[in-house]
Structure formats: C-alpha cells, structure tokens
C-alpha cells in the first residue's frame, strides 16, 4: 500500500507510511511505487466515503418512511375512538 493520510473521527490527519522513506523522514521522501497518483488515491477514498454516506441516507429515508406509516396508523386509530 502506498503512503497516505487518513482522518480520525476527530478530524485529525494521520500519516500512514507504506515505505521506510516516509517512516523515517516524512511523506516527501516516499519511495513507494506509484500504483495510482495521490489525487487518484484520494478520489477513490472520497468516492468510497460518498457511496457509504449515500447508502446510510437511503437507509435512514426508509426508516423514516416506515416510522411515518406507523404514526399515520396511530393517529387514524386515535381519531376513530
């Protein structure tokens, strides 16, 4: 794996070294073979995050629709009494 940064839940940027050059002297001295460009790697990570967030939004929308149906049933039952 190529050297890269990750972000913690607190928003802190953390360097994950993939080679000795980065581990010893920082990312400027990375000797990893560029499987992808840094921008390509970041784009892939971004797309994965967006995909996960969209799936979570879709799940929440389904849950919201389900709960709204329950609320409608309960209000109809209450109004009939």
C-alpha positions, 0 to 999 in steps of 0.5 A: 500500500502506498503512503497516505493520510487518513482522518480520525473521527476527530478530524485529525490527519494521520500519516500512514507510511507504506515505505521506510522513506516516509517512516523515517523522514516524512511523506516527501521522501516516499519511495513507494511505487506509484500504483495510482497518483495521490489525487487518484488515491484520494478520489477513490477514498472520497468516492468510497466515503460518498457511496457509504454516506449515500447508502446510510441516507437511503437507509435512514429515508426508509426508516423514516418512511416506515416510522411515518406509516406507523404514526399515520396508523396511530393517529387514524386509530386515535381519531376513530375512538 
